[in-house]
């Protein structure tokens, strides 16, 4: 009997276990390998991808144990099936991911060392995804330099390693969200031409911005994800984060502290904990707010609060000047490849297409003209105008 199975997304059942990671259309991590599907994950994944796409799974934990004990993740037949999965998802992704990004690290020709807590993150495909967003030689040269500076800083201080281990061992959602948002914030910081020192501070501030959630029992965090109405947790996690990071001398730096303190403030003054507005909110807080909200919406971590990349960016754009900083949103929009001429335009419920123009890019950069595979052109700007007149 075959230990693992190939299943379409529409056939998946709660409790079945994924044998490879899944990456979102924007190239960021959606789901880790060896993760059990829950009802909310199944709903979310079907919002992102066509239900006919196939994944590799085992049905129960004993099958996963056998899969690992027999080293099936190295078998040629499994790797052939995995290649099929990679090619499928590649048609719905803007990232240039390879089979090595999907393999179990133990199946790589040059396995990733586990002697250091940061090594997996250091070798993550998230970094390649970051590089594809830039075409400036200057910024492309900066990325590997900043990456090495970030990890040398993290590895230099034992307290930072302890914080990171605490973060990644708490819950998969917190681990994925923290890593994704750190990369998004770094992308924004690079575009804004922050100094090397500021970029390291911004990355570490974003990475640990939500570590306060680890103070709660994991069961409470799961309830928060399932219902999203635990305002007590949301309000207290900033104070708890500050308390937890105080063990690290590096995290006592002003920029790191202010990024964490201000990332739930709003530019209209209606945020928390201090009700700051506009430029009174620290730059890091304004950056992290956008990075977190985008990843939260696309990641679908909180039940019922999930969007694909396109509507998520549209939502953020429409909150400019109220929730989010107008200039940083423009930077975010210009740096992503979601609204670029000649780029694929991907929505699960519509035919695949290519962006061929804009009616009014200056005022409506999230409403492109899209040519689908049949040659038909949809003008999302005109569709919006018609909808508002109904």
C-alpha positions in Angstrom: 0.0 0.0 0.0 1.3 3.5 -0.9 2.1 5.5 2.2 1.4 8.9 0.7 -1.4 10.0 -1.7 -1.8 12.7 -4.4 -5.1 14.6 -3.9 -6.8 17.6 -5.4 -7.4 20.5 -3.1 -11.2 19.9 -3.4 -10.7 16.3 -2.1 -8.7 17.2 1.1 -10.1 16.4 4.5 -9.3 17.9 8.0 -6.6 16.0 9.7 -4.7 15.0 6.6 -1.0 16.0 6.6 0.8 18.0 3.9 4.2 16.6 2.7 5.6 19.8 1.2 5.3 23.5 1.7 2.8 25.7 -0.2 3.8 29.2 -1.3 1.4 32.0 -2.1 1.2 33.7 -5.5 3.4 36.5 -4.1 6.1 34.0 -3.2 5.7 34.1 0.5 5.1 31.0 2.6 1.5 29.9 3.0 1.8 26.5 4.7 4.7 24.5 6.1 5.4 20.9 5.2 4.1 18.3 7.7 1.2 20.6 8.7 -2.2 19.1 9.4 -5.1 20.6 7.5 -7.9 22.2 9.5 -11.3 23.4 8.4 -10.0 27.0 8.3 -6.8 26.1 6.4 -8.9 24.2 3.8 -11.2 27.2 3.3 -8.3 29.6 3.0 -6.3 27.5 0.6 -9.3 27.2 -1.7 -9.6 31.0 -1.7 -6.0 31.2 -3.2 -5.8 28.3 -5.6 -8.0 26.4 -8.1 -9.6 23.4 -6.4 -8.2 21.1 -9.1 -4.5 21.7 -8.1 -2.9 18.6 -6.5 -0.8 18.2 -3.4 0.9 15.3 -1.7 -0.4 14.1 1.7 -0.6 11.3 4.2 -3.9 10.6 5.9 -2.7 10.1 9.5 0.3 10.7 11.9 1.4 7.0 11.8 1.7 7.3 8.0 3.9 10.4 8.4 6.1 8.5 10.9 6.5 5.7 8.3 7.1 8.3 5.5 10.0 9.7 7.5 11.4 6.5 9.0 11.6 5.0 5.5 13.1 8.2 4.1 10.5 8.3 1.4 11.1 12.0 1.0 14.3 11.0 -0.8 12.7 8.4 -3.1 12.8 9.0 -6.8 9.1 8.3 -7.2 8.2 10.8 -4.5 10.5 13.5 -5.9 8.9 12.9 -9.4 5.5 13.5 -7.9 6.8 16.5 -6.0 8.1 18.0 -9.3 4.6 17.7 -10.7 3.3 19.7 -7.7 5.9 22.4 -8.2 5.1 22.8 -11.9 1.4 23.1 -11.1 1.8 25.8 -8.5 4.4 27.7 -10.6 1.6 28.6 -13.0 -0.1 30.5 -10.1 3.0 32.1 -8.6 5.1 35.1 -9.5 8.1 33.6 -7.7 10.7 31.5 -9.4 10.6 28.6 -7.0 12.4 25.3 -7.7 11.9 21.7 -6.4 14.6 22.4 -3.9 12.3 25.0 -2.2 9.7 22.2 -1.8 12.0 19.3 -0.7 12.5 18.2 2.8 16.0 19.6 3.8 17.2 16.0 4.4 16.7 15.3 0.7 18.9 18.0 -0.5 22.4 17.2 -1.9 23.8 19.8 0.5 21.5 19.5 3.5 20.9 22.6 5.6 22.8 22.6 8.9 20.7 22.4 12.0 23.5 23.3 14.4 22.3 26.9 14.5 18.7 28.1 15.0 18.8 30.6 12.2 20.2 28.4 9.4 16.9 27.4 7.9 15.7 31.0 7.8 19.0 32.0 6.3 18.5 29.5 3.5 14.8 30.2 3.1 13.5 30.9 -0.5 12.0 34.0 1.0 15.3 35.7 0.3 15.3 34.8 -3.4 11.7 36.1 -3.5 12.9 39.4 -2.0 15.6 39.8 -4.7 13.2 39.3 -7.6 11.3 42.4 -6.5 14.3 44.7 -7.4 15.9 45.6 -10.6 18.3 48.3 -9.4 21.9 47.0 -9.3 22.5 49.1 -6.2 19.7 47.5 -4.3 20.4 44.0 -5.6 23.9 44.4 -4.3 22.6 45.6 -0.9 20.3 42.6 -0.3 23.0 39.9 0.3 25.1 42.4 2.4 22.1 43.3 4.6 21.1 39.6 4.9 24.6 38.7 6.2 24.5 41.7 8.6 21.1 40.7 9.9 22.1 37.1 10.6 25.5 38.0 12.1 23.6 40.3 14.4 21.1 37.6 15.4 23.8 35.0 15.9 26.0 37.3 17.9 23.7 37.6 20.9 22.4 34.5 22.8 19.3 36.4 24.0 18.2 37.0 20.4 18.6 33.3 19.6 16.5 32.4 22.6 13.8 34.9 21.5 13.8 33.4 18.0 13.5 29.8 19.3 10.6 30.9 21.6 8.9 32.4 18.6 9.3 29.6 16.1 8.4 26.9 18.6 5.1 28.5 19.8 2.8 28.1 16.8 3.2 27.7 13.1 1.1 30.7 12.3 3.2 33.0 14.4 6.4 31.7 12.9 5.2 32.1 9.3 3.6 35.5 9.9 6.7 36.9 11.7 9.1 35.7 9.0 6.9 36.9 6.1 6.4 40.4 7.6 10.1 40.8 8.4 10.8 40.2 4.7 8.1 42.6 3.6 9.3 45.3 6.0 12.9 44.8 4.8 11.6 45.2 1.2 10.0 48.5 2.1 13.1 49.7 4.1 15.4 48.9 1.2 13.1 50.9 -1.2 13.1 53.8 1.2 16.9 53.7 1.3 17.3 53.2 5.0 20.8 52.8 6.4 22.3 49.4 7.0 21.9 49.9 10.8 18.2 51.0 10.3 17.5 48.0 8.2 18.8 45.6 10.7 16.8 47.3 13.5 13.6 47.3 11.3 14.0 43.6 10.5 14.5 42.5 14.1 11.7 44.9 15.3 9.3 43.3 12.8 10.4 39.7 13.5 9.6 40.1 17.3 6.7 42.5 17.0 4.2 39.8 18.0 6.3 37.7 20.3 4.0 38.8 23.2 1.4 36.3 22.0 3.8 33.6 23.3 2.9 34.6 26.9 -0.5 33.1 26.4 -1.3 29.3 26.4 -1.3 28.0 22.8 -5.0 27.1 23.2 -5.9 30.8 23.8 -3.9 31.8 20.7 -5.8 29.1 18.6 -9.1 30.6 19.9 -7.9 34.0 18.9 -7.2 32.7 15.4 -10.5 30.9 15.2 -12.6 33.9 16.3 -10.5 37.1 16.0 -12.3 38.8 18.8 -9.9 38.5 21.7 -9.3 42.2 22.1 -7.6 41.5 25.5 -4.8 39.6 23.7 -4.5 42.1 20.9 -4.2 45.0 23.4 -1.8 43.3 25.8 0.5 41.6 23.3 2.4 44.9 22.7 3.2 45.3 26.4 4.0 41.6 26.7 6.3 41.8 23.6 8.2 44.7 25.3 8.6 42.7 28.4 9.9 39.6 26.6 12.4 41.4 24.3 13.8 43.3 27.3 16.0 40.2 27.9 18.0 41.2 24.8 20.4 44.2 24.9 20.0 44.6 21.2 16.2 44.9 21.4 16.5 47.8 23.8 17.6 50.0 20.9 15.2 52.9 20.4 14.2 52.0 16.8 13.4 48.4 17.7 11.3 49.4 20.7 9.4 52.1 18.8 8.6 49.8 15.9 7.0 47.4 18.3 5.2 50.0 20.3 3.7 51.8 17.3 2.8 49.0 14.9 -0.9 49.2 15.8 -1.2 52.9 15.6 -3.2 54.5 12.7 -2.4 57.6 10.8 -5.9 59.0 11.6 -5.2 58.7 15.4 -7.7 55.9 16.0 -5.1 53.1 16.7 -3.6 51.9 19.9 -1.9 51.9 22.4 -1.3 55.7 22.4 -3.6 57.1 19.7 -0.7 58.6 17.8 -1.3 60.1 14.4 0.5 60.8 11.1 4.2 61.4 11.5 4.0 61.2 15.3 4.0 57.4 14.6 7.5 56.1 14.3 8.5 55.2 10.7 9.1 51.6 11.7 5.6 51.4 13.2 4.1 52.7 9.9 6.1 50.2 7.9 5.3 47.2 10.1 1.5 48.1 10.2 1.3 47.7 6.4 3.5 44.6 6.3 1.5 42.9 9.0 -1.9 43.7 7.6 -1.1 42.6 4.1 0.4 39.3 5.3 -2.5 38.8 7.8 -5.1 39.2 5.0 -3.3 37.0 2.4 -2.2 34.4 5.0 -5.8 34.1 6.3 -4.5 33.4 9.8 -7.6 34.8 11.5 -10.7 32.8 10.5 -13.0 34.7 8.1 -10.4 37.4 7.4 -8.7 36.3 4.2 -8.1 37.7 0.8 -5.9 36.9 -2.2 -2.9 39.1 -3.0 -4.8 41.4 -5.4 -7.8 42.3 -3.1 -5.5 42.5 -0.1 -3.4 45.2 -1.7 -6.6 46.9 -2.9 -7.9 46.9 0.6 -4.6 48.5 1.9 -4.6 51.1 -0.9 -8.2 52.1 0.1 -7.1 52.6 3.7 -4.4 55.2 2.8 -4.5 58.3 5.0 -6.8 56.5 7.5 -5.1 53.3 8.7 -1.9 53.5 6.8 0.7 56.0 5.7 0.0 57.2 2.1 3.6 57.4 0.9 4.6 54.0 2.3 1.5 52.4 0.7 2.7 53.9 -2.7 6.1 52.5 -2.0 4.6 49.1 -1.2 2.4 49.1 -4.3 5.2 50.2 -6.7 7.6 47.6 -5.3 5.3 44.5 -5.6 4.9 42.9 -9.0 1.1 42.5 -8.6 0.2 45.7 -10.5 2.9 45.9 -13.2 2.5 46.1 -17.0 3.0 42.7 -18.7 2.9 40.9 -15.4 0.5 37.9 -14.9 -2.7 38.8 -13.1 -3.8 36.0 -10.9 -7.2 35.6 -9.3 -8.6 32.1 -8.3 -12.1 32.8 -9.6 -11.1 34.4 -13.0 -9.2 33.3 -16.0 -5.5 33.9 -15.9 -4.5 37.1 -17.6 -1.8 39.7 -18.2 -1.9 43.4 -17.2 -2.0 45.4 -20.5 -2.7 48.9 -19.1 -4.4 51.3 -16.7 -7.1 53.9 -17.2 -5.8 56.0 -14.4 -2.7 54.6 -12.7 -2.0 57.8 -10.7 -5.3 57.7 -8.8 -6.3 54.0 -9.3 -3.2 51.9 -9.5 -5.1 48.8 -8.3 -7.5 48.8 -11.2 -5.7 47.5 -14.3 -6.8 46.4 -17.7 -6.3 42.7 -18.0 -6.2 40.5 -21.1 -7.2 36.9 -20.4 -6.0 33.8 -22.2 -8.9 34.1 -24.8 -7.9 37.6 -25.7 -10.7 39.3 -23.9 -9.8 42.5 -22.0 -11.4 43.4 -18.6 -11.1 46.9 -17.5 -11.4 46.8 -13.7 -11.5 50.6 -13.5 -14.6 50.8 -15.7 -16.1 47.8 -13.8 -15.7 49.7 -10.6 -17.3 52.9 -12.0 -20.3 50.8 -13.2 -20.6 49.2 -9.8 -20.7 52.5 -8.0 -23.4 53.8 -10.3 -25.8 50.9 -9.5 
